[in-house]
């Protein structure tokens, strides 16, 4: 007896059979009908739908057999699945592969066998529709064609069963998704991109808005926003119209009674079957988080104010000592005074950042914005940060600012605060670039009516898992970054708040191993805005 070989793609074949989920399932009339017909049509003892499963053959449908399975190594079908053609054994006693096979020498005493392979969707063969008899036979060409035609019907029944299974699985997934949609503690909305009409909403969003579901679904996205913020937020909404998930952002929603609450929004644009563009929004009420942040900020602000006066005195005294106000200091004392003075400066930077953040979050940061040329502000930012970059052996390069039409733009900004934002981006870029590296700054139009200033470093890039938290307070990529690069983890958080006050944005693009590009965007002013230059 010759045991059947395995197909060259046996692992994939078995995996696909497993995914069909048909093995060891109860009998089904759709298959039994075909085996009964085959048994009568060919006038044989046995007709089977046989599937080759691991080390056995298992019969999904059987006529003339009492067992439900047999070893693969003694199976005729194990040989039959090695080819797509009908395999016929006219007399098993005369075939060296089967003459001593237990199924030939013992019950059911097979002498004749013919099997038509059953193909799965990939074309791999799951098993056969086979007929067997206790006397030698030989099929005519017409009979071989009939057996193949019946096998095609079995394949169709397999596909139909697979479709039924996929349909049931899809229905179950839909049921679970609907349950998630309704039971989610976070508000969820489906919004039409073009009309901004709410198409679907869950109970959590209705509860957040203190609105009945019917009334909520009559609203558009802008009607959920405070009137004062609609212009800026609708610009942001337009940017969500590109497919896929977008970075989370914070906003504010307004109820019909005029009360507002802060939200964090996660959004993804998907194409509907009707060709319409829809945005799924997860809308999380972050009032509790904001309150906790407010209490923490008040505490930090109080501590910072209490520290500021004595620290100013300490730094001033150390500055006098460094400057020789009390005469020359002993040589062993000089490095100690220098170290104390440098650390007092770091503490002052930290306290200033904390106080800035506290004023921003409390809404007490008042900007002195005016329409002015962008180019001088960029040149000043580069000059101010050039020495710091030089200390790190990093070159700061402004790309053709005086030749760029975009750099000639007029913007409405607070010059001091824009310098603070640019300084943060440039110093970060220098800090994270390797010695001998280069930081590049350039200006272009991101879209009509907007100007973008980009700062590119040659650092290691930002890990995907950290990107959503990059603009959070006290955040750095890992704890070692603070020790290695310094900083408070407040710069980007402050920059984002300042850009929002100037009706702008800050964002980034990053690739691991290829560095990061941080950018700010500002609306153009004057005739440039009107013309979209």
N, C-alpha and C positions, 0 to 999 in steps of 0.2 A: 504493500500500500504506500502511496506517495501522498504525504500531507501537503495541503495547498500552501503556496508561498503567499507572503503578504504583499499587497500593492505597494508601490514605491512611495505613495503618499498616505500610508496607512494612518499616521497620526492625525492628519487633517481630515481624512475620511471618517475616522472614528469620532472626532470632535464634531463634525457636521451631523453625524447620525445622533450623537448625544443631544445636540441642540434641537433636533426634530422632536425629541421627547415622545417617541412612539414605542420604544422597546418596553416590554412588560406592561403594556396597556391592555384593557379588555378588548374582546373581539368587537369588530364593527361591521355592520351589514354592507357597507360600501365596498369592503374588501372581500367578504365572504361571498357576495354575489358573483364576483369575478372568478374566484376559485371553483365555485360550483359549476359555472359555465365552462371553465377550462376542463374540469373533470369529465363533463358530458361530451364536450366537443371533441376531445382527443380520446375518449373512451379508455381512461386510465384508472389505476387504483388510487393514485395520489395526485393532489394538486395543492401547491403551497405558495404563500407569500413569505419568503424566507429572508431574514435580515441577518447579516454577519456582524455580530456584536462581541468585540474583544475575543475571548477564546471559545465562543459558542456560536451556533446558528439558532436563531429564535424565530418561531413562526407566528407572524401576525394573524394569518388566516390559514386554516388547514382543512383539507378534505382527505379522509382516508388515513389519518394519523391520530393516535391518541396522545402521544407525548407533545409537549410544547417546545422542546428544544433538544439539541444534540451537540456533541463536541465539534468544534470547528475543524479539528484535525482530520475527522472522518467525513467531512461534508463534501458533497458534490458542488454545492453553491460557492464554497470557498475558492474553488478553481474557476467557476463561471464568472466571478466578479473581476477576474484579471483581464477581461476583454469586454468590449462593448457588443460583440457579436453573440448571437444565440449559440450556446454550447450544447452539443448533442452527443450522447453516448448510446450507441445503438445496442451494444451488448457489453455490459460491465465486466462479464467473466473473461472477455477477450481483450480488455483494456488494461495494460500493465499498471495504470494508476489506481484501478479500483478492483481488480480481480480478487484480492484478499481483504477488501474493505468489510468491516463487520456488518454494514447495512446491505451488503451483497451476499455474504455468506450466511447471514442470519436475518431475522425479521428487520425490515419488511421485504427482504429478498429482492432488492432492486436489480433489474437487468437493463431496463431502458430508462434513460434520463434526458430531459431537455430543459434548459434554463435560459430565460431571457433576462439580462441584467436590468436592474431598476436604478435609474440615475436620479441623484439629488440635484438641487438647483445649480450647484457648481459644476455638475457633470461627473462628479465622483459617484461610484457605485455602492449603494447601500446593501444590496442583496439581489434576489431574483424572484421572478414569477416562474415556478418550475412545475413540471409534470413528471411522474415516474410510474413505472409499471413493472410487474413481475415477469414479463416476457419480453424478448427482444423486439425492437421496433425500429423503423426508420421513417422520419418525417419527410413529406414532400415539400417542395419549395413553398407551395401555398400554405401548408400547415405551419411551416416556420414563420411565414409572414403573419398568420393568424396569432401565433404565440406572441410575436413581437407587438402586434396590435393590442392584445390583451394586457401585455406588460405596460404599454403606453397608458392604458386606462388605470392601471395600478399607480403609475407615476402621477397621473392627474389627481387620483384620490389622495396620494401623499401630499401633493402641493395644496389641494383643497384643505386637507387636515392642517397643514402648516399655516395656511391663510387663516383658518378658523382659530388656531392657537394664537397667531399674531394679533388677530382681532380681539380675542379675549384679553390678551396681555395689554393691548392698547386701551381697551375699555377699563381695565383695572388701573392702569397708570393714570388715565383720565380721572377716574374716581378718586384716587389718592391725591392727585394734583388739585382737584376741586375741593377736597377736604382741607388740604394745606392752605388753599386760597381763602376758604371761609374761616378756618380756625386760626390762621396766622395772627399773632399779636401785633404784627407790623402792618401798616396800611399798604395796600396794593392797588394799583390802578392801571388800566390799559387805555392809552390815549392815542387818538388819531393825529399823526404828525401834521397833516395839512390843515385840518379844521381845529385842532387842539381840543376837540370834544372828548369828554370822558366816555369811553365805551363800556368799561366794566370797572367795578370797585368792590372791595370786600367790606365786611362789617367793621373791621378795625379802623379803616379810613373814615367810614361814616361816623364812628364813635369819636375819632379824633376831631372831626369837623363839627361834631354835635349836630348832625344833619340826617334826615331820613334818606334811605337809599334812593328813592324815586327823585327827590329834589337834588341829591348829589349828582346823579347821572345826567341831569339837565345842564350841568355847569361845564364850562371850558376850563382849561388849565389856568389861564390868566385870572379867572374869577376866584381861584384858590389863593391868589397872591395879594399882598397889600398893594394898593394903588401906587404908592411911592416907589415900589420895587419892580413893577411890571415891565418897564422898558428894558432894564438890565437883565432880568430873569428870562424874558422872551428871547433875547440875544443868545443866552446860554441854552435855552430850549432848542433853538435852531441848530445848535452844534451837536445836539443829540441825534440828529437825523441820519447819521452814518451808522451802518450796521454794526452790531456787536455791543458788548458791555462797555460802559464809560466809567471813568473814575468817579467815586462817590463825591458829592459836594453838599454843602450845607446851605439851607435857604430858610425862608419863613413863610408859613401859611396863615391865612386869615379866615376866621369864621364869619358867619352872617352878622353876628352881634358886634363885630369890629375887633374882638380879641384876637391876638396873634400868638403863635407858638413856634419855636424853632424846630426844624426838621433836618434830618440827613437823608439824602436821596441817592438811591442806586438805580441806574437806568440802563435799559438795553433796547435798541431798535431792531425790530424783526419785520420781515415782509409777510403780510397776510396772504391767504390763498387768492383773494380777489385782487391782489396787486397793490393794495393800500399799504402804506408804511405806518406801523404802529409802534408805540413805545410802551414797554412794561416799566413801571416805576414801583420801587419799594420805598415807602415813605415812613421813616421812623421818627416818632416824636421824641426829641432829645431834651425835653424840658428838665427832667430830673438830672440828666448829665450836666446841663448848663448850670443848674442850681448848685450842684456839687463843685463845678469848676469856679463858680462865682465865690463860694465860700472859701475855696482854696486860694483863689486870687486875692481875696480880701485879706486872708491871713498872710500871704506872701507880701502883699503891699504894705501891710502894717509892719511886718518884720523889716522889710526893706527901708521904709521910712525911718524906723528906729535905728537901723544900722548906718544910714547914710551920713548923719551928722558926725558921729565919732569916727567913722571911716575917713571922711573928708579931712578931719583933723589929723588922723594918723598919717594919711597919704601926704598931706601938706608938710608935716614935721619931717617925714622921711625925705621928701623932696628938698627941704632946706638942708638936711644933713648931707645929702648927695651933692648939693651945690656948694658945700663948703661954708655955709652960713656961720658955723661955730668953729671954723678952722679946719685944718687937715685932720682927717680921721686916721687912726692907726691902720696900717695895712691889713692886719687880720680882720678888722671890723668891716672894711669896705665891701667884700662880697656878701656879708650878712645883711648890710643895709640895702645893697642892690637887690638881693633876693626878696627882702621884705617889701621894698617899694614895688617890684614887679608883681608880687602877689596882691598888693593893695590895689594895683591897677586892674587886675583881673576881677577882684571883688567889686570894684566900681562899675566895670562893664556889665557884670552880672546884675547888679542892683539896677542899673539904668535900663537893662533889658526887661527886668521884672516890672519896673515902674511903667515902661512903655506899654507892655502887654496889659497891665492892669488898667491903664487909661483907655486902651483900645477896646477891651472887653466891656468896660463900664460906659463906653460911648462918650468919654471925656477927652478924646484926642481930637483937637480941632486943627484942621489943616489950613494953610494959607496958600491955596491953589490960585494959579494964574496961567493964562495962555502964554506960552513961551517956546522958543526953538528947542528941539531935542538935542541937537548936535553939541552945544556947549556943555550940557549936562552929562553927556556920554564922555566927552573929553575930560571933564573934571573927575568923573568916576575912575577913569583909567589912570589919570595922574595920581590920584589919592591912594590907589591900591598898588601902584607900580613898585614901591619900595618894599611892601610886604611880600609881593611875589618874588622880588629879587632875593630877599632873605631866604626863601625856600628854593632858590635856584630854578625858578619857573619864569618863563617869558610871557608877558602879557601883550597880546597882539590885537589891535583894533583893525578890522579888515576894511580898508578903503572908506573910512567914514566920510572924509571930505569929498569923495567921489560918488557917494551913494545918494540918489534922490530921496530915498526913504529917510535918511538921517537928517534931511532938511525939514522934516515935518514939524508942525506946531502941535503941542500937546498941552492939556490943561492939568497941571500937576503942582504939588508942593515940592519945590526944588530940593529942600533939605531932606524931606522924607523919601523922595525918589533916589537921592544919593545914598540914603541908608539902605534901600532895597538893592540897588546896583552894587553897593559895597559888599553887602552880604553875599550876593551871587558870585562876585569876582573873588572875594577872599576864600569862599568855600571851594571854588574851582581850583585856585592856586594850592589850597591846603590839601586837596585830594589828588592832585596831579603829582607824578613822580619827579624827583630832581632831574633837571634837564628837559622837563616837559614844557608844553605850551598851552596857554589859555587863550581862546579866540572869542572876540566879541564882534557881532555884526548886526545890521538892521535890515529888515525887509517888510513887505506888506503881507500880513497873514491872510487877509481877505479884504474886500472893499471897505474902506472907512476905518481900518484898523492898522496899527503899526506894531511890529514885533521886534523886540531886542533880545538876541540870543547870546548866551554865554556857554561855551563848550570847553569841557575839561578833558584830560587824558587819564582820568582815574579808573578804578576797577569796575565802575558801573554799580547799579543799585539792584539788589536781589529782588525778584518779583514779590516775595512774601512781605517785603518791607515797604513797598511803594505806596500802599494805601495809607500808611501811618507817617509818611515823610513830613507832612505839614502839621503834625500834632506837636503840642508843646513838650519840651524836654525830651525830644526824640533824636536819637542818633542810631546809625545802623546796628551797632552793638556796643556793649559797655566798653570794649577796648578802644573804640573810636574816640571816646571822650578823653581817654588817657593819652592816646597817640596823637590826636589832632587838636585837642582842646575844644573850647566852645561850650555853650550852655544848652544847646538843643532848642533855642528859642528863635533863632534868626529867621528860619523859614516860616514859622508860625506868625511872627511879627510882619514879615514881608507880605504874606497873603492878606493879612488884615489891612495893611496900608494900601495895597493895590486895590482892594475892594472899595476903600474910601475914595480912591482916585478913579473909580468906575472902570478899573482894569482887572486883569487876571495875571496869575503866575502859574506856571506849569513846567513840566519837564518831559524829556524822552531819554531813555537809558537802555544800554545793552551791556550785559555782563562781559567784562573783558575789553570793552570798546569805549568806555567812558560815558558821560552824561551831558546833555544839553538842557540847561534851564533857560526859561524865557519869560518875559513879561509882555503883556499886550495892553495897549492904550488906544482909546478912540482918537482919531484925527480931529483937528479943530479947523474952523474957518473954511475957506473955499476947497481945501484938500478933502475935507470930509464930504462936502457936497458932491465933489466930482469923483470920489472914490479913488483918488490917486494914492 
